Amino acid sequence: MDEERIRQIAGTALAEGRSALTELEGMDVLDAMGIETPRRLFVRDAAEAAKAIRSGALRGDRAVVKVVSPSILHKTEVGGVAMTLNTPIDVEAAIKRMALRLEGMAYDGFSVNERIAFEPGLGREIIAGYRLAPDFGPIVSLGFGGIHAEYIAKAFRPGAATMVVSPA
């Protein structure tokens, strides 16, 4: 585990006054912990993405394009996620369409990610989160990921929780 790299990633976010990491920073933390993550590229625009895809940087026939922004934590809600063929022309077109939808919003660029095939079944995808809540302290959350996370999130009601466990 590369603890210094993790401190550096978190330190950068804190120095910028952020309370959340971008998805790419989160993936970098997982990499620093020795956890395998999908291959990904960071690009500033569509032309840079097309050039990177031409170089063969990603495996597979499909790619997932996502907006990268510390101020956009829920990318799907703003049209900041697209699945596309892993070709220069398709990735470039996906980013151009996304940039139009995001006009007026602040973002750093885009990640182009290798698509990992979905494995059906509860528990095959997980969601993990950590945050430091000013009124509660450190919070670690683990749960079912993917479409299951979306389903469970819709079922939450104010005043209801699934489980709270004290670190003590």
Secondary structure, 3 states (H helix, E strand, C coil): CCHHHHHHHHHHHHHCCCCCCCHHHHHHHHHHCCCCCCCEEEECCHHHHHHHHHCCCCCCCEEEEEEECCCCCCHHHHCCEEEEECCHHHHHHHHHHHHHHCCCCCCCEEEEEECCCCCCCCCCCEEEEEEEECCCEEEEEEEECCHHHHHHHHHCCCCCCCCCCCCC
